[in-house]
Amino acid sequence: MRRFAVLAALLTLPTGRLAAQHAGQFEAGAFGSYTRYDAAFGLADKLGGGGRLGYFFGDAVGLEAEVLFQPQYTVSSGGTPTTLQPLIGSASLVFNAVHGSRLMVYLLGGYSLLDFGTRAPYRFTDNAMHGGAGVRIFLTQRVALRLEGRGVYVPSTRSAFGPTTATHFVATAGLSVFHLGGPPQDSDKDGIPDKKDACPNTPLGATVDARGCPTDSDKDGVYDGLDKCPNTPAGATVDASGCPTDSDSDGVPDGIDQCPNTPAGVQVDPKGCPVDSDGDGVPDGVDQCPNTPAGATVDAVGCPADADKDGVPDGIDQCPNTPIGALVDAKGCPMDSDLDGVPDGLDKCPNTPAGTPVDTTGCPLPRQVIRDSDGDGVPDDRDKCPNTPAGSKVDANGCIILFQPEIVPGAPGAAPARPTLILRGVNFEWGRSALTRDSYAVLDQVAGSLLANPDIRIEIAGYTDNTGSAPLNVRLSEARAASVRAYLARKGVSPGRMVAKGYGASGFIAPNTTAAGRAQNRRVELHKLP
């Protein structure tokens, strides 16, 4: 038991991988022996010793020679003392069956020659075959403890003890030293001998090329063999084990990630930048309303805001203050089907006839409530010309109809017949172009009508009677037409819609033989231009 304890202690010594036999290596050893002879020989078990020399053709096969001898001793055979000094020589073929970091199990077999002594009955030499097994326990790269047992079989003994065959057993224990051969020096243990190693300080465990230099297949700076993530994408930042780091945990490694501070939960593109499918500024993954219409204002979670609750998001809503309950169009503006000023959805009388005054609910007002201050038939709330003189013909806006469907009778030198309005009540100071104050009320009505009908363009035509010279009358008529144009312009009528022209003493509408006739001929007319 003590021997087994010593053996176990040797096997548990801390060491790296120790060398085994290699091609071209010699083994020289010395050993002690224990021999048990065949019982027919009448010899006691004996201790001895010997030496061996071996040569290995490869890691597994070797050839060795061995000599075992025992001290002289005397035996009595038939009462006659005989001195013996047994000698066993052998040649063996050795096969290394099991290789370990510290232990090697081997088998051997071969030829043995046994020489027992010089006196009868032990004066003989036997040829024998042997076979056995043993172990080498390496203490260092070149020193091993060797334990072995073998059987020696003599197929035809030359002894005179009776049997024709004999079997002996030999056990040995000793030390072996290995010379020459062996593995070449490899300081960094990368498998490339130092003399061929271009990178002699390779980290332990790194994969190397034929020159002994570490390989790095994914070019991440961590050598193959040490790299736990050997297929790292090019450009990715890695940790000490060769695995990509991802600071923002978006699935795109640092070094490739162009947006390294992406918030948690955000979906990203291959570059690591947030994806925003609906373009609302809130990234996918965080966006709880991923299909927001373009242009809509959204809150922090990507959902459209709708301040007036009309169903059209802020940012798209062109009428952001729509009353609650009003129906709106796609732009968020209230609809008013009957054009009464009360939006659909709030209008309790949605089919009110056009032009009918309504209350705040969209229903027609009672008749007594409807007011028409100037009595022109157009309610005050729609009357754009509220002070129309009594009896005037007005349009739907409550403004005087400027051009009646009547044609002023032609006269020698008059312009061709066309829609014409004679501005009766428009007068000028004697012999001048200055308007009299009583003309303002008439011109105010004309201005109101023109403003209510922006499509009408007019010619302001000035005329005189036949008193005075023709050149003077033309100049006076032009000046008076220009005065009317200037007044209407001050009231807001675009000058581009009006042309002032003087026709002098022409286009008479009454005889010049009487004072009343001459007064009618001194006038200003409005001609409707095409």
Backbone hydrogen bonds, N-H to C=O, Kabsch-Sander energy under -0.5 kcal/mol:
donor,donor_aa,acceptor,acceptor_aa,energy
5,A,1,M,-1.9
6,V,2,R,-1.9
7,L,3,R,-2.2
8,A,4,F,-2.5
9,A,5,A,-2.1
10,L,6,V,-1.9
11,L,7,L,-2.0
12,T,8,A,-1.2
13,L,10,L,-1.3
18,L,101,S,-1.7
24,G,56,F,-2.6
25,Q,22,H,-1.7
26,F,179,H,-2.3
27,E,54,G,-2.2
28,A,177,V,-2.7
29,G,52,R,-2.2
30,A,175,L,-1.7
31,F,50,G,-2.0
32,G,173,A,-2.7
33,S,48,G,-2.5
34,Y,171,A,-2.5
35,T,46,K,-3.0
36,R,169,F,-2.8
37,Y,35,T,-0.5
41,F,38,D,-2.0
42,G,39,A,-1.2
46,K,35,T,-2.1
48,G,33,S,-2.1
49,G,69,F,-2.4
50,G,31,F,-2.0
51,G,67,V,-1.7
52,R,29,G,-2.3
53,L,65,A,-2.4
54,G,27,E,-3.2
55,Y,63,L,-2.8
56,F,25,Q,-2.2
57,F,55,Y,-0.5
57,F,61,V,-1.8
58,G,61,V,-1.5
62,G,94,V,-2.3
63,L,55,Y,-2.9
64,E,92,S,-2.4
65,A,53,L,-2.6
66,E,90,S,-2.5
67,V,51,G,-2.3
68,L,88,I,-3.0
69,F,49,G,-3.0
70,Q,86,P,-1.6
73,Y,84,L,-2.2
75,V,82,T,-3.0
77,S,75,V,-0.6
77,S,80,T,-2.1
78,G,76,S,-0.6
80,T,77,S,-0.9
82,T,75,V,-3.6
84,L,73,Y,-3.8
85,Q,116,F,-1.1
87,L,115,D,-2.5
88,I,68,L,-3.1
89,G,113,L,-2.6
90,S,66,E,-2.6
91,A,111,Y,-2.7
92,S,64,E,-3.0
93,L,109,G,-2.9
94,V,62,G,-2.9
94,V,92,S,-0.6
95,F,107,L,-3.1
96,N,60,A,-3.3
97,A,95,F,-0.8
97,A,105,V,-1.7
98,V,105,V,-2.0
100,G,103,L,-1.5
104,M,136,R,-2.1
105,V,98,V,-1.8
106,Y,134,G,-2.7
107,L,95,F,-2.7
108,L,132,G,-2.2
109,G,93,L,-1.2
110,G,130,H,-2.1
111,Y,91,A,-1.9
112,S,128,A,-2.7
113,L,89,G,-3.2
114,L,126,D,-2.6
115,D,87,L,-2.9
116,F,124,F,-1.6
118,T,83,T,-0.5
122,Y,119,R,-1.8
124,F,122,Y,-1.8
126,D,114,L,-2.3
128,A,112,S,-2.8
129,M,153,Y,-2.8
130,H,110,G,-2.2
131,G,151,G,-1.7
132,G,108,L,-2.2
133,A,149,G,-2.0
134,G,106,Y,-2.1
135,V,147,L,-2.5
136,R,104,M,-2.8
137,I,145,L,-3.3
138,F,102,R,-2.8
138,F,136,R,-0.7
139,L,143,V,-2.7
140,T,143,V,-1.9
144,A,176,S,-2.2
145,L,137,I,-3.2
146,R,174,G,-3.3
147,L,135,V,-2.2
148,E,172,T,-2.4
149,G,133,A,-2.4
150,R,170,V,-2.5
151,G,131,G,-2.7
152,V,168,H,-3.2
153,Y,129,M,-3.6
153,Y,151,G,-0.6
154,V,152,V,-0.5
154,V,166,A,-3.6
157,T,164,T,-2.7
160,A,121,P,-0.6
166,A,154,V,-1.9
168,H,152,V,-2.8
169,F,36,R,-2.6
170,V,150,R,-2.6
171,A,34,Y,-2.8
172,T,148,E,-2.5
173,A,32,G,-2.0
174,G,146,R,-2.5
175,L,30,A,-1.5
176,S,144,A,-2.8
177,V,28,A,-3.1
178,F,142,R,-2.4
179,H,26,F,-2.6
189,K,186,D,-1.4
194,D,185,Q,-3.1
196,K,193,P,-2.0
197,D,193,P,-1.3
198,A,196,K,-0.7
198,A,211,R,-3.6
199,C,211,R,-0.6
202,T,199,C,-1.0
206,A,203,P,-1.9
207,T,224,D,-3.4
209,D,213,C,-2.2
212,G,209,D,-2.0
215,T,207,T,-2.4
219,K,216,D,-1.5
223,Y,221,G,-0.5
224,D,215,T,-3.1
226,L,223,Y,-1.7
227,D,223,Y,-1.6
228,K,226,L,-0.6
228,K,241,S,-3.2
229,C,241,S,-0.5
232,T,229,C,-1.0
236,A,233,P,-1.8
237,T,254,D,-4.0
239,D,243,C,-2.5
242,G,239,D,-2.0
245,T,237,T,-2.5
249,S,246,D,-1.4
254,D,245,T,-3.3
256,I,253,P,-1.7
257,D,253,P,-1.9
258,Q,256,I,-0.5
258,Q,271,K,-3.3
259,C,271,K,-0.6
262,T,259,C,-1.0
266,V,263,P,-1.6
267,Q,284,D,-2.8
269,D,273,C,-2.4
272,G,269,D,-2.6
275,V,267,Q,-2.4
279,G,276,D,-1.3
284,D,275,V,-3.9
286,V,283,P,-1.5
287,D,283,P,-2.1
288,Q,286,V,-0.5
288,Q,301,V,-3.2
289,C,301,V,-0.6
292,T,289,C,-1.0
296,A,293,P,-1.8
297,T,314,D,-3.9
299,D,303,C,-2.3
302,G,299,D,-1.9
305,A,297,T,-2.9
309,K,306,D,-1.3
314,D,305,A,-3.4
316,I,313,P,-1.8
317,D,313,P,-1.9
318,Q,316,I,-0.5
318,Q,331,K,-3.4
319,C,331,K,-0.6
322,T,319,C,-1.1
326,A,323,P,-1.9
327,L,344,D,-3.5
329,D,333,C,-2.4
332,G,329,D,-2.1
335,M,327,L,-2.5
339,L,336,D,-1.4
344,D,335,M,-3.8
346,L,343,P,-1.8
347,D,343,P,-1.6
348,K,346,L,-0.6
348,K,361,T,-3.2
349,C,361,T,-0.6
352,T,349,C,-1.1
356,T,353,P,-1.8
359,D,363,C,-2.8
362,G,359,D,-1.9
365,L,357,P,-2.3
369,V,366,P,-1.6
370,I,366,P,-0.7
370,I,367,R,-1.1
375,G,372,D,-1.4
380,D,371,R,-3.1
382,R,379,P,-1.9
383,D,379,P,-1.1
384,K,382,R,-0.7
384,K,397,N,-3.1
385,C,397,N,-0.7
388,T,385,C,-0.9
392,S,389,P,-1.9
394,V,392,S,-0.5
395,D,399,C,-2.5
398,G,395,D,-2.0
401,I,393,K,-2.8
402,L,400,I,-0.8
404,Q,402,L,-0.7
406,E,404,Q,-1.4
408,V,406,E,-0.5
414,A,411,A,-2.8
420,T,406,E,-0.6
421,L,526,L,-2.3
423,L,421,L,-0.6
423,L,524,V,-2.6
424,R,422,I,-2.1
426,V,423,L,-1.5
427,N,425,G,-0.8
429,E,434,A,-2.4
432,R,429,E,-2.4
436,T,427,N,-2.5
439,S,436,T,-2.0
440,Y,437,R,-1.5
443,L,439,S,-2.2
444,D,440,Y,-2.6
445,Q,441,A,-1.6
446,V,442,V,-1.9
447,A,443,L,-2.8
448,G,444,D,-2.4
449,S,445,Q,-2.2
450,L,446,V,-2.4
451,L,447,A,-2.5
452,A,448,G,-1.8
453,N,449,S,-1.0
456,I,453,N,-1.8
457,R,529,L,-0.5
458,I,497,R,-2.5
459,E,527,H,-2.8
460,I,499,V,-3.9
461,A,459,E,-0.7
461,A,525,E,-2.8
462,G,501,K,-2.4
463,Y,523,R,-2.5
464,T,504,G,-2.3
473,N,469,S,-2.2
474,V,470,A,-2.2
475,R,471,P,-2.3
476,L,472,L,-2.5
477,S,473,N,-2.4
478,E,474,V,-2.3
479,A,475,R,-2.1
480,R,476,L,-2.2
481,A,477,S,-2.1
482,A,478,E,-2.2
483,S,479,A,-1.9
484,V,480,R,-1.9
485,R,481,A,-2.1
486,A,482,A,-2.4
487,Y,483,S,-2.0
488,L,484,V,-2.4
489,A,485,R,-2.0
490,R,486,A,-1.9
491,K,487,Y,-1.1
492,G,489,A,-1.7
493,V,488,L,-2.0
497,R,494,S,-2.0
498,M,495,P,-1.7
499,V,458,I,-1.6
501,K,460,I,-2.9
503,Y,462,G,-3.0
506,S,504,G,-1.7
507,G,412,P,-0.7
514,T,511,P,-0.6
518,R,514,T,-2.2
519,A,515,A,-1.9
520,Q,516,A,-1.6
521,N,517,G,-1.7
522,R,518,R,-1.3
523,R,463,Y,-0.6
523,R,521,N,-1.3
525,E,461,A,-2.7
526,L,421,L,-3.2
527,H,459,E,-3.0
527,H,525,E,-0.5
528,K,419,P,-2.1
528,K,526,L,-0.5
529,L,457,R,-2.7
